[in-house]
Amino acid sequence: MQPLRVYSVVPKLPPKLKPLWELAYNCWFSWNNEITELFAQVDQKLWRECENNPVAFLNRLPQRTLETLAGDQFFQDRLNELRRNLEHYLSKTATSIPFPEGDNSEPVIAYFSLEYGVSKALPIYSGGLGILAGDHLKSASDLSLPLVAIGIAYQQGYFRQYLTPDGWQQERYPIYDFEQMPMTPALDAEGKRMLVAVDLKGDRIFAQVWKVAVGRISLFLLDTNIAENQPQFKQITTRLYGGNLEMRLWQEILLGIGGIKVLDMLGYKPKVIHMNEGHSAFAGLERIRRFMEDSKLTFEAAAELVASSSIFTTHTPVPAGNDRFPPDLMQPYFEDYARKLGLAWKVFLALGREDPRNDAEPFCMTVLALRLSRISNGVSQLHGYVSRNMWKRVWPQYPVEDVPIGAVTNGVHAPSWVAPDMAVLFDRYMGSNWREDPDCARVFEQTEAISDSELWRTHERLRERLVDYVRRKLHDQLLARGAKRKELQMAEEVLDPQALTIGFGRRFATYKRATLILSDQERLIKILSESPRPVQFIFAGKAHPQDNEGKKLIQQLVQLCETPECRYSMVFLEDYDMEVASYMYQGCDVWMNTPRRPLEACGTSGMKAMMNGVLNFSTLDGWWAEAWKPDNSLGYAIGLGEDYEDAQYQDFVESQTLYNVLENEIIPTFYDRGHGNLPRTWIRRMKDSLKTLGPVFSSHRMVEDYAKVAYGPAIENYNRLVKKDFAAAKDLAQWRMDMMTKWSSLNIRNVKATEPQQVFVGEPIVITAEISLNGIRPQDVRVEVYSGPVDFEGKFTQRLTTIMQPGGNVEDGWQEFRGEVMPIEAGRFGFTVRILPHHPLLLDSHSLGLIKWADMG
């Protein structure tokens, strides 16, 4: 029996408590401890049951409790103070980031991501990609960046993990009620819920739009689980990373194409889009289509405008992690779309192929995003290098160093991840500036002033809190499995609040090598059983539901944790999420990370731990390759960043290194206690890590980097290209077509250099070359000397490019160009000459894929 009508029943808050809704419906609470404390102190048990979700919490509070709070003057005063704080925060709209005049108020940047980790109360994330997106929005809010965000509302989110008695991962998918979460329906001009329509193979599907307030930033989420859709299309937004390949295609069409339509319906006219991973690359195509339809631009002109105002961030250093769709799957969804763009089907597919001429190659979303963005980046310096190697086939004529993929190293939102106890300490010694200006080195230099004893006692309290949390959570895990009373009693005795505690929490992909520490179990057990210097490990993490190898790693780890030798000093926590992670980041002494270099794109979990004074212990991969210092003053390394061809040998060598560093450096340093039982050297490293790394690996620094190297230049380029009825965009498109047509006729001859008897360091070498431009204007090209040290095989080990200046004409219409280079160190040195296209509106000359090298002969 179905009801004729359904109502949403909400508690009747007394008028004095109405500000509670304002606090509950803005995710500012996720980085404001005072707000969460206000809710938690009303009813601690209910707050935990509601998983720190203030909307669900308010909806479940008994009316009697609400009436009591309305008469509590102390509660009223705190509530009104926090409401004023929120109003004050929201009223600060001026950004300190320099943008072109007029582009710093209305949202001019649209940020697209398939997942967002803003709060545990909003379970639409799986791991690092989503948490990074959430931290990006929070820093954008703190910095008053004119940004709006687009994502998907998953009714079942990512899976919740539980283990069978033998340690095998199982998945469950709770159904979430969006009306019990900090999100509200977006309304149209008539006050009705907003619906956006997207075409799927001739079927018209609809998505309701939800709004989430993330401080000053609006995040809009699309939801297809509504009555207007057929049953199969309701499933599109059911699960994050669920379903088959066609379901993933549906989700990415919804995110990219539907997301652009939502922005238009909301009245936003962003000048720049930022695609966080390739999932949202269809947004670039939809922008092109709309410029063609609304402004009557050609595909070429619209594509230049869109690419010049798009930023793409790739996060995946593993080829299998990049979405690829077979051509026969793409065809029914995009053949008609290609016609609207004026493209032949083969030309359309070439947009997503590394080799445009290979008709059998699948359509890759990362390649599409690279082709539709003039600014692309990896998420650490090493990942930028890895990405250039991964995608060099898109620009086959370029040396890897010239592949146009840069790097903006990730950061973390400090106020979200620093423990409340540590935050109080920071406030006292560093001032509140560490929250408002966390990328300021001067602020973090004040960590020197923190008393050693206060820092250590605060950290010890956090370790004790972690141990209490682990015992409670382990008890609940065992109870759910039907454990006996003796096992439950043992759960209350695991771990030692005073022992060296090492944390490992991440996705259980095989390349992350969660079980590297188990390589020599006899040696590990000896470390655990050394009573004068106890060591303990806390593990957490999920394997993808289809990753049986990852599940085997979890099972192997869990079974070892349950042996008599390890059950009190090794624990695996189920259902790794933002809450579990926070306790671990804040209470561990060491954060261990063991990826097989160079497969970790960045690894922001170590940054969050570092923000709490936790020392990192990791292979030199991702961010740690940038952060670590050889004297171990900021933390510890597993190896020295060596490259291996044999993965098994690499695992063996690095496991031995892991044990050696643990036994000979980490454990002795932690237990080297001076006066007052303080580990002075350890505390010194905690302070040095905070002081040196805190301001660098902040998401404020990250967002400001994006503003400087990506958002600002893209906005300026957009403004130039749209002036005078898109005259510059049309000119740039025509120029590009001209370059494509004439480029093959360019020639280089008579490359000559001064021939001294000896070449000395610091002395110039003058180089000339004759160039045949064949109708191309000299200002449309850049002739360069490409020079640098070479190895014994004659390959460049480094490179420097020097622009050659045009000289006089020679016979037959050839033109001479001249330049000079200067060796800066002794050794083998070489050069060659090349030609690149050049246009004042082209952000990167390499992006067109055109280049002409001097012949080897």
C-alpha positions in Angstrom: 0.0 0.0 0.0 1.5 3.4 -1.1 0.6 6.6 0.6 -1.4 9.2 -1.4 1.0 11.9 -0.2 4.2 12.2 1.7 5.2 15.0 4.0 8.6 15.9 5.5 8.0 16.4 9.2 10.6 18.5 11.0 10.9 19.3 14.7 9.2 22.5 15.9 12.1 24.5 17.1 11.3 27.2 19.6 11.9 30.7 18.1 15.0 31.2 20.2 16.6 28.0 18.7 16.0 28.8 15.0 19.7 29.8 14.6 20.5 26.1 15.1 19.2 25.4 11.5 21.6 28.1 10.2 24.5 26.4 11.9 23.4 22.9 10.8 22.9 23.7 7.1 26.3 25.3 6.5 29.2 22.9 6.4 31.3 25.5 8.1 30.6 23.4 11.2 33.0 20.8 9.7 35.9 23.1 10.4 34.6 25.0 13.4 35.0 23.0 16.6 32.8 25.4 18.6 29.7 24.6 16.5 30.2 20.8 16.7 30.8 21.0 20.5 27.6 23.0 20.9 25.6 20.1 19.3 27.6 17.3 20.9 27.2 18.7 24.4 23.4 18.6 24.1 23.4 14.8 23.9 26.8 13.1 23.4 25.2 9.6 22.8 22.7 10.9 20.2 25.4 13.0 18.5 27.6 9.8 18.0 24.5 7.8 16.7 23.9 10.6 14.2 27.5 10.3 13.0 28.2 14.0 13.7 25.4 15.1 11.3 23.7 18.2 12.8 20.6 18.0 10.6 19.8 14.4 11.6 20.7 15.3 15.2 18.2 18.2 15.3 15.5 16.1 13.7 15.9 13.4 16.3 16.1 15.6 19.4 13.1 15.1 21.7 10.7 18.1 21.8 11.2 18.2 25.5 15.0 18.7 25.1 14.4 21.5 22.7 12.0 23.3 25.1 14.6 22.9 27.9 17.4 24.4 25.7 15.1 27.3 24.8 15.0 28.1 28.5 18.8 27.8 29.0 20.3 31.3 28.9 23.9 30.0 28.8 23.0 27.9 25.8 21.2 30.8 24.2 24.2 33.1 24.6 26.6 30.5 23.0 24.1 29.9 20.2 23.7 33.5 19.3 27.5 34.1 19.5 28.1 31.3 17.0 25.4 32.6 14.7 27.1 36.0 14.8 30.4 34.3 14.0 28.8 32.6 11.0 27.2 35.8 9.8 30.5 37.6 10.1 32.3 34.9 8.2 29.8 34.9 5.4 29.8 38.7 5.1 33.6 38.8 4.3 33.4 38.5 0.5 36.5 40.4 -0.6 39.2 38.0 -1.8 42.9 38.7 -1.2 43.7 36.9 -4.4 44.5 39.3 -7.2 42.1 38.7 -10.1 41.3 40.9 -13.1 39.0 43.8 -12.0 35.4 42.8 -11.9 36.1 39.1 -11.7 36.3 38.7 -7.9 32.6 38.8 -6.9 30.3 36.6 -8.9 31.5 33.0 -9.3 33.8 33.0 -12.3 35.3 29.6 -11.6 33.3 26.4 -11.8 34.9 23.4 -10.1 33.8 19.9 -11.2 34.4 16.7 -9.2 32.8 13.2 -9.1 33.2 13.1 -5.3 33.5 15.6 -2.4 34.7 14.8 1.1 33.4 17.9 3.0 32.1 16.2 6.1 31.2 12.7 7.4 27.6 14.1 7.4 27.8 14.2 3.6 28.9 10.7 2.6 29.5 11.3 -1.1 33.3 10.5 -1.1 35.4 7.4 -1.2 38.9 8.6 -0.4 41.8 11.0 -1.3 40.3 12.5 -4.5 37.1 13.5 -2.7 38.8 14.7 0.5 41.1 16.9 -1.7 38.0 18.3 -3.5 36.4 19.1 -0.1 39.6 20.8 1.2 39.8 22.8 -2.1 36.3 24.2 -1.5 37.0 25.0 2.2 40.1 26.9 1.3 38.3 28.6 -1.5 35.7 29.6 1.0 38.2 30.9 3.5 40.0 32.9 0.8 36.6 34.2 -0.6 37.4 32.8 -4.0 34.6 33.4 -6.6 34.0 29.7 -7.2 31.0 27.4 -7.5 31.1 23.6 -7.5 29.3 20.8 -9.2 29.0 17.1 -8.1 26.6 14.2 -7.7 24.3 13.3 -4.8 24.7 9.5 -4.3 21.9 8.0 -2.4 24.1 5.1 -1.2 27.4 6.9 -1.3 30.5 4.8 -1.3 30.2 1.4 0.4 30.5 0.8 4.1 33.0 -1.9 5.0 32.6 -4.8 7.4 34.6 -8.0 7.9 33.6 -11.6 8.1 35.0 -13.7 11.0 37.9 -14.8 8.7 38.8 -11.2 7.8 37.3 -11.0 4.3 35.9 -7.6 3.4 32.2 -7.3 2.7 30.3 -4.3 1.5 27.0 -2.8 2.6 25.2 0.1 1.1 22.9 2.1 3.5 20.3 4.3 1.8 20.7 7.9 2.8 17.9 10.4 3.3 19.0 13.7 1.8 16.4 15.5 3.9 18.4 14.4 6.9 21.7 15.8 5.6 23.1 19.3 5.4 21.7 20.0 1.9 18.6 21.7 0.6 16.7 21.5 -2.8 17.8 24.2 -5.2 14.7 26.1 -6.4 13.9 27.7 -9.7 12.5 31.2 -10.3 9.0 30.0 -9.4 10.1 28.4 -6.1 9.8 24.9 -7.5 12.5 22.3 -7.1 15.1 22.7 -9.9 15.3 19.9 -12.5 17.9 19.6 -15.2 17.4 17.4 -18.3 20.1 15.4 -20.1 19.8 13.2 -23.2 21.0 9.6 -22.9 20.8 7.8 -26.3 17.5 9.5 -27.1 16.0 9.1 -23.6 15.4 12.3 -21.7 16.5 11.9 -18.1 16.0 14.4 -15.3 18.1 15.3 -12.2 17.0 17.2 -9.2 19.5 19.7 -8.0 20.6 20.0 -4.3 22.5 22.8 -2.8 25.2 22.4 -0.1 26.7 25.5 1.6 30.4 25.0 2.2 31.1 28.2 4.1 30.9 30.9 1.4 31.0 28.3 -1.5 27.9 26.8 -3.1 28.1 23.1 -4.1 25.4 21.8 -6.3 24.7 18.1 -6.5 22.7 16.2 -9.1 20.3 13.5 -8.2 18.4 11.2 -10.7 16.5 9.1 -8.1 13.3 10.9 -8.7 9.8 10.0 -9.9 10.3 11.6 -13.3 12.8 8.9 -14.4 12.5 5.3 -15.5 13.8 2.8 -13.0 17.2 2.2 -14.7 18.0 5.9 -14.8 17.1 6.4 -11.2 20.1 4.2 -10.5 22.6 6.6 -12.1 23.2 8.5 -8.8 22.8 5.5 -6.5 26.5 4.6 -5.8 29.8 6.3 -6.2 32.1 4.1 -8.4 29.4 1.5 -8.6 27.8 -0.3 -11.6 29.3 -1.2 -15.0 31.1 0.8 -17.6 27.9 2.1 -19.1 26.8 3.3 -15.7 30.1 5.2 -15.3 29.5 6.8 -18.8 26.0 7.9 -17.6 27.4 9.4 -14.5 30.1 11.3 -16.4 27.6 12.6 -18.9 25.4 13.8 -16.0 28.3 15.5 -14.2 29.8 17.2 -17.2 27.0 18.0 -19.6 24.3 18.2 -16.8 26.6 20.3 -14.7 27.1 22.9 -17.3 23.3 23.1 -17.8 22.8 23.5 -14.1 25.1 26.5 -14.0 23.2 28.1 -16.8 19.8 27.4 -15.1 21.2 29.0 -11.9 22.2 32.1 -13.8 26.0 31.6 -13.3 28.3 32.5 -16.2 31.7 31.1 -15.1 34.6 32.1 -17.3 36.8 29.2 -16.2 36.1 25.6 -15.4 38.4 23.4 -13.3 38.0 19.6 -14.0 39.2 17.6 -11.0 40.2 14.4 -12.7 38.9 13.3 -16.1 35.4 12.3 -15.0 34.1 15.7 -15.8 35.7 16.2 -19.2 32.4 16.2 -21.0 31.9 19.7 -19.5 34.4 21.0 -22.0 32.4 19.6 -24.9 29.1 21.0 -23.6 30.7 24.5 -23.2 31.9 24.3 -26.8 28.4 23.3 -27.9 26.8 26.1 -26.0 29.2 28.7 -27.4 28.4 27.4 -30.9 24.7 27.5 -30.3 24.4 30.8 -28.3 27.2 32.9 -29.9 27.3 31.3 -33.4 30.9 30.4 -33.2 32.6 27.7 -35.3 33.7 24.6 -33.5 37.3 25.7 -33.9 36.7 29.2 -32.3 34.6 27.7 -29.5 37.2 25.0 -28.8 40.0 27.7 -28.6 37.9 29.7 -26.2 37.0 26.7 -24.0 40.5 25.2 -23.9 42.0 28.6 -23.1 39.7 28.9 -20.1 39.8 25.4 -18.8 42.1 23.8 -16.1 42.5 20.0 -15.7 44.0 18.3 -12.7 45.0 14.6 -13.2 45.3 12.5 -10.0 46.0 9.0 -11.4 49.5 7.7 -12.0 48.2 4.2 -12.9 46.9 3.8 -16.5 44.1 1.5 -15.4 42.7 4.3 -13.2 41.8 6.5 -16.2 38.3 6.0 -17.6 38.3 4.5 -21.2 35.1 3.7 -23.2 34.9 1.5 -26.3 33.9 3.3 -29.5 30.8 1.1 -29.8 29.7 2.1 -26.3 30.3 5.8 -27.1 28.5 5.8 -30.5 24.8 5.7 -29.5 25.4 8.4 -26.9 27.5 10.8 -28.8 27.1 10.3 -32.6 24.3 12.9 -32.7 26.2 15.1 -30.3 29.2 15.1 -32.6 26.9 16.2 -35.5 25.8 19.2 -33.4 29.4 20.1 -33.0 29.9 19.8 -36.7 32.4 16.9 -36.4 32.7 13.7 -38.3 32.4 10.7 -35.9 36.0 9.7 -36.4 37.2 13.3 -35.7 35.1 13.3 -32.5 36.6 10.1 -31.3 40.1 11.4 -32.0 39.5 14.0 -29.3 39.8 11.2 -26.7 42.5 9.1 -28.3 46.3 9.3 -27.6 46.8 8.3 -31.3 44.0 10.0 -33.3 44.6 7.7 -36.2 44.1 4.4 -34.3 40.4 3.5 -34.9 40.6 0.7 -32.4 41.7 2.8 -29.5 39.1 3.4 -26.8 37.9 6.9 -25.9 39.9 8.2 -22.9 38.4 10.9 -20.6 41.9 12.0 -19.5 43.0 12.5 -23.1 39.8 14.5 -23.8 40.4 16.7 -20.7 44.0 17.3 -21.8 43.0 18.3 -25.3 40.3 20.6 -24.0 42.5 22.4 -21.4 45.4 24.7 -22.0 46.5 24.3 -18.3 46.9 20.8 -17.0 48.7 19.6 -13.9 49.6 16.7 -11.7 49.3 16.9 -7.9 52.9 16.7 -6.8 56.2 17.5 -8.5 57.0 13.8 -9.0 53.5 13.1 -10.2 53.8 15.9 -12.8 56.9 14.1 -14.1 55.1 10.8 -14.1 52.1 12.3 -15.9 54.3 13.8 -18.6 55.7 10.3 -19.2 52.2 8.7 -19.1 50.7 11.0 -21.6 53.6 11.8 -23.9 51.9 9.9 -26.8 49.4 12.8 -27.0 52.3 15.0 -28.0 54.5 12.5 -29.8 57.1 14.9 -31.2 58.0 16.5 -27.9 60.6 15.5 -25.4 59.0 14.4 -22.2 60.1 17.6 -20.4 58.0 19.7 -22.9 54.7 17.7 -22.5 52.4 20.5 -21.3 51.5 19.0 -17.9 52.7 21.0 -14.9 52.4 20.4 -11.2 50.5 22.0 -8.3 51.2 20.0 -5.2 48.2 19.2 -3.1 47.6 20.6 0.4 45.2 20.0 3.3 42.8 22.3 5.0 44.4 22.7 8.4 41.4 23.8 10.5 39.5 20.7 9.3 42.2 18.2 10.4 44.0 19.7 13.4 42.7 18.2 16.7 40.7 20.6 18.9 43.3 20.1 21.7 46.1 20.9 19.3 44.2 23.9 17.9 43.9 25.4 21.4 47.7 25.1 21.8 48.2 26.7 18.3 45.8 29.5 19.2 47.7 30.3 22.4 51.2 30.3 20.9 50.6 31.1 17.2 47.4 33.2 17.4 44.3 32.6 15.3 46.4 33.4 12.2 47.2 29.7 11.7 43.5 29.2 10.8 43.1 32.3 8.6 46.6 32.4 7.0 47.8 28.8 7.3 50.3 29.1 4.4 52.2 31.9 6.1 55.7 30.8 7.2 55.9 33.5 9.7 52.9 32.1 11.6 54.3 28.6 11.8 57.7 29.9 12.9 55.9 30.5 16.2 55.8 26.7 16.9 59.3 27.3 18.3 57.7 29.1 21.2 55.4 26.2 22.2 56.6 24.6 25.4 58.0 21.1 24.9 56.1 19.7 27.8 52.8 21.3 26.7 53.2 20.0 23.1 54.1 16.5 24.4 51.3 16.3 27.0 48.8 17.5 24.4 50.0 14.9 22.0 49.8 12.2 24.7 46.2 13.1 25.4 45.4 12.7 21.7 47.1 9.2 21.7 45.1 8.2 24.8 41.9 9.4 23.1 42.8 7.4 20.0 43.3 4.3 22.1 40.0 4.8 23.8 38.3 5.2 20.3 40.0 2.1 18.9 38.9 0.0 21.9 35.3 1.2 21.6 35.2 0.7 17.8 36.9 -2.7 18.0 34.3 -3.8 20.6 31.5 -2.7 18.3 33.1 -4.5 15.3 33.4 -7.8 17.3 29.9 -7.5 18.7 28.5 -7.1 15.2 30.3 -10.4 14.2 28.8 -12.2 17.2 32.0 -12.4 19.2 32.1 -14.1 22.6 32.4 -12.3 25.9 36.1 -13.1 26.2 36.9 -11.5 22.8 34.9 -8.4 23.8 36.8 -8.2 27.0 40.1 -8.4 25.1 39.0 -5.6 22.8 38.9 -3.3 25.9 42.6 -4.1 26.6 44.2 -3.7 23.2 46.9 -1.1 22.7 48.9 0.8 25.3 48.2 4.5 25.7 51.9 5.2 26.3 53.4 3.1 23.5 54.9 4.2 20.2 51.9 4.1 17.9 52.2 3.8 14.1 49.2 4.4 11.9 48.5 3.2 8.3 45.2 4.3 6.7 44.5 4.3 3.0 42.9 2.5 0.1 44.1 -1.1 -0.1 45.3 -1.0 -3.7 48.1 -3.4 -4.2 50.7 -0.8 -5.2 50.2 0.9 -1.8 51.8 -2.3 -0.2 49.9 -2.2 3.1 51.5 -5.6 4.0 55.1 -4.5 3.4 55.5 -4.4 7.1 54.5 -8.1 7.2 57.4 -9.2 4.9 59.4 -10.6 7.8 56.8 -11.6 10.4 59.4 -13.0 12.8 61.2 -9.7 12.9 58.0 -7.8 13.2 56.8 -9.9 16.2 60.2 -9.4 17.8 59.7 -5.6 17.5 56.2 -5.8 19.0 57.3 -8.0 21.9 60.2 -5.8 23.1 58.6 -4.8 26.4 60.9 -1.9 27.5 60.1 -0.1 24.2 56.6 -1.2 23.1 55.4 -0.6 19.5 51.9 -0.9 18.2 50.2 -0.5 14.8 46.7 0.7 13.8 45.6 -0.1 10.3 42.5 1.0 8.4 41.4 1.1 4.8 39.1 -0.2 2.1 39.7 -2.3 -1.0 37.5 -1.6 -4.1 34.6 -4.0 -4.1 36.0 -5.7 -7.2 39.6 -5.8 -6.1 40.1 -9.3 -4.7 43.8 -8.8 -4.4 43.3 -5.8 -2.2 40.8 -7.8 -0.1 43.4 -10.5 0.3 45.8 -8.0 1.8 43.2 -6.9 4.3 42.5 -10.5 5.2 46.2 -11.3 5.6 46.6 -8.3 7.9 43.5 -9.0 10.0 44.4 -12.6 10.5 47.9 -11.6 11.8 46.2 -9.0 14.1 44.2 -11.8 15.7 47.2 -14.0 16.5 48.2 -14.3 20.2 51.5 -12.5 19.5 49.9 -9.5 17.9 46.3 -9.2 19.2 47.2 -6.5 21.8 49.5 -4.5 19.6 48.1 -4.6 16.1 44.6 -3.6 15.2 42.6 -3.2 12.0 39.7 -0.8 12.1 36.7 -1.4 9.9 35.0 1.2 7.7 37.8 3.8 7.2 36.1 7.2 6.8 36.7 10.8 7.8 36.0 10.1 11.5 38.4 7.1 11.8 41.0 9.0 9.8 40.8 12.1 12.1 41.4 10.1 15.2 44.4 8.3 13.6 45.9 11.5 12.1 45.6 13.2 15.5 46.7 10.4 17.9 49.4 8.4 16.2 53.1 9.1 16.7 54.2 8.0 13.2 52.2 7.9 10.0 53.5 5.1 7.8 53.1 5.1 4.0 54.6 2.4 1.8 53.6 2.9 -1.9 55.7 1.5 -4.7 57.4 4.6 -6.1 56.3 6.4 -8.3 52.7 5.2 -8.1 51.5 7.5 -5.3 50.2 10.7 -6.9 50.5 12.8 -3.7 49.2 11.1 -0.5 47.6 13.9 1.5 46.9 11.7 4.6 50.5 12.2 5.7 50.0 16.0 5.4 47.0 15.8 7.8 49.0 13.8 10.3 51.9 16.3 10.0 49.5 19.1 10.9 49.1 17.4 14.2 52.8 17.0 14.9 52.8 13.4 13.7 56.1 12.3 12.0 55.9 10.7 8.6 57.7 7.5 7.7 57.3 6.8 3.9 58.9 5.9 0.7 60.0 8.9 -1.3 56.9 9.2 -3.4 54.2 11.8 -3.9 54.5 14.8 -1.6 57.1 13.1 0.7 59.6 13.2 -2.1 59.4 17.0 -1.9 59.1 17.3 1.9 61.7 14.9 3.3 65.2 16.0 4.3 68.2 13.7 4.4 68.9 14.4 8.0 65.5 13.0 9.0 64.8 16.2 10.9 61.2 16.3 9.5 60.5 12.6 9.4 61.8 9.3 8.0 62.3 7.8 4.6 62.1 4.3 3.4 64.9 4.2 0.8 66.3 7.2 -1.1 63.9 7.3 -4.0 65.6 4.6 -6.1 64.0 3.3 -9.2 63.7 -0.5 -9.6 62.8 -2.7 -12.7 62.0 -5.7 -10.5 59.0 -5.1 -8.3 59.7 -8.1 -6.1 63.3 -7.1 -5.5 62.1 -3.5 -4.7 59.6 -4.9 -2.1 62.4 -7.0 -0.5 64.9 -4.2 -0.3 62.4 -1.6 1.0 61.0 -4.0 3.6 64.4 -4.5 5.0 65.0 -0.7 5.0 61.7 -0.3 6.7 62.7 -2.6 9.6 66.1 -1.1 9.8 64.8 2.5 10.1 62.2 1.4 12.6 64.6 -0.5 14.8 67.6 1.8 14.6 66.1 5.3 14.3 62.4 5.6 15.1 62.1 3.4 18.2 65.3 4.6 19.9 64.5 8.3 19.2 61.0 8.0 20.6 62.1 6.3 23.8 65.2 8.5 24.3 63.7 10.3 27.3 65.4 13.2 29.1 64.5 15.3 32.1 60.7 15.2 32.8 60.5 12.0 30.7 60.3 14.0 27.5 61.7 12.7 24.2 63.5 16.0 23.4 64.8 15.0 19.9 61.4 13.6 18.9 59.7 16.9 20.0 62.3 18.9 18.1 61.3 17.0 15.0 57.6 17.5 15.6 58.2 21.3 15.9 60.5 21.3 12.8 58.0 19.4 10.8 55.2 21.8 11.7 57.3 24.9 11.2 58.8 23.8 7.8 56.0 21.8 6.3 52.9 23.3 7.8 52.7 26.4 5.6 53.9 24.6 2.5 51.4 21.7 2.4 48.3 23.8 3.2 45.3 23.8 0.8 45.4 27.6 1.1 48.8 27.6 -0.5 47.4 25.1 -3.1 44.4 27.2 -4.0 46.5 30.4 -4.2 48.9 28.5 -6.5 45.9 27.5 -8.7 44.8 31.2 -8.7 48.3 32.4 -9.7 49.2 29.8 -12.4 45.8 28.7 -13.6 42.7 30.7 -12.7 44.1 34.2 -13.2 45.7 33.5 -16.6 42.6 31.6 -17.7 40.3 34.5 -16.7 42.5 37.0 -18.5 42.6 34.9 -21.6 38.8 34.4 -21.6 38.3 38.2 -21.2 40.6 38.9 -24.2 39.0 36.2 -26.4 35.4 37.3 -26.0 35.9 41.0 -26.7 34.3 42.6 -29.7 32.0 39.6 -30.5 34.7 37.0 -29.9 37.0 38.6 -32.5 40.2 37.3 -30.8 38.8 33.7 -30.4 37.9 33.7 -34.1 41.3 35.0 -35.0 43.1 32.4 -32.8 41.0 29.6 -34.4 41.9 30.8 -37.9 45.5 31.2 -36.9 45.6 27.6 -35.6 44.0 26.2 -38.7 46.6 28.2 -40.8 49.4 26.7 -38.7 48.1 23.2 -39.1 47.9 23.6 -42.8 51.3 25.2 -43.4 53.4 23.6 -40.6 54.7 20.6 -42.6 56.3 23.0 -45.1 58.6 24.6 -42.5 62.3 23.7 -43.0 65.6 24.3 -41.1 69.0 24.2 -42.7 72.6 25.3 -42.3 72.7 25.1 -38.5 76.1 26.5 -37.5 77.9 27.2 -34.3 81.1 29.0 -33.4 83.9 26.4 -33.4 86.4 27.3 -30.7 89.3 25.0 -30.1 88.0 24.5 -26.6 84.6 25.3 -25.0 85.0 26.8 -21.5 82.4 27.0 -18.8 80.6 30.4 -18.9 81.7 31.3 -22.4 79.0 31.7 -25.1 78.5 29.6 -28.2 76.9 31.6 -31.0 74.4 29.5 -33.1 72.8 30.5 -36.4 70.2 28.7 -38.5 68.4 29.4 -41.7 64.6 28.9 -41.7 62.2 28.6 -44.6 58.8 29.9 -43.3 56.9 29.3 -46.5 54.2 31.9 -45.9 54.1 31.8 -42.1 54.8 35.1 -40.5 58.0 35.4 -38.4 56.0 36.6 -35.4 53.9 33.4 -35.6 56.8 31.1 -34.7 59.4 30.9 -32.1 62.8 29.5 -33.1 64.7 28.1 -30.2 68.1 26.6 -29.3 67.5 23.5 -27.3 70.7 22.8 -25.3 72.1 21.2 -22.2 74.3 18.4 -20.7 74.1 15.1 -22.5 74.9 11.5 -21.3 77.2 9.0 -22.9 74.4 8.0 -25.3 74.0 11.5 -26.5 70.7 12.1 -24.8 69.9 15.4 -23.0 69.9 15.0 -19.2 68.8 18.6 -18.7 67.6 21.2 -21.1 67.5 24.9 -21.5 65.7 26.7 -24.3 66.9 30.0 -25.7 65.0 32.1 -28.2 66.8 32.8 -31.4 66.2 36.3 -33.0 65.6 36.8 -36.7 68.4 38.3 -38.7 68.6 39.2 -42.4 67.1 37.3 -45.3 69.2 35.0 -47.4 68.6 33.7 -50.9 65.4 31.9 -52.0 63.4 33.5 -49.2 65.1 31.8 -46.3 65.7 33.8 -43.2 68.6 33.6 -40.7 68.0 33.3 -37.0 70.7 33.8 -34.4 71.1 32.9 -30.7 73.7 31.9 -28.1 74.0 29.4 -25.3 76.4 29.2 -22.4 77.5 25.9 -20.8 77.3 26.4 -17.0 79.3 23.3 -16.0 82.1 21.1 -17.4 81.2 17.9 -19.3 79.5 16.8 -22.4 77.2 19.6 -23.8 75.0 19.5 -26.9 72.3 21.6 -28.7 69.8 21.4 -31.5 67.4 23.9 -33.0 63.6 23.7 -33.1 60.6 25.8 -34.2 57.3 26.2 -32.1 54.1 28.0 -33.0 53.7 31.3 -31.2 50.6 33.5 -30.6 50.1 36.1 -27.9 46.8 34.4 -26.8 48.2 30.9 -26.8 48.9 30.0 -23.1 51.4 27.3 -24.0 53.1 26.9 -27.3 53.3 23.1 -26.7 49.6 22.6 -26.5 49.0 22.5 -30.2 51.4 19.6 -30.7 53.2 21.3 -33.5 57.0 21.3 -33.6 59.8 21.2 -36.1 63.3 19.9 -35.3 66.5 20.4 -37.2 67.4 17.3 -39.1 70.1 15.1 -37.5 71.9 15.0 -40.8 
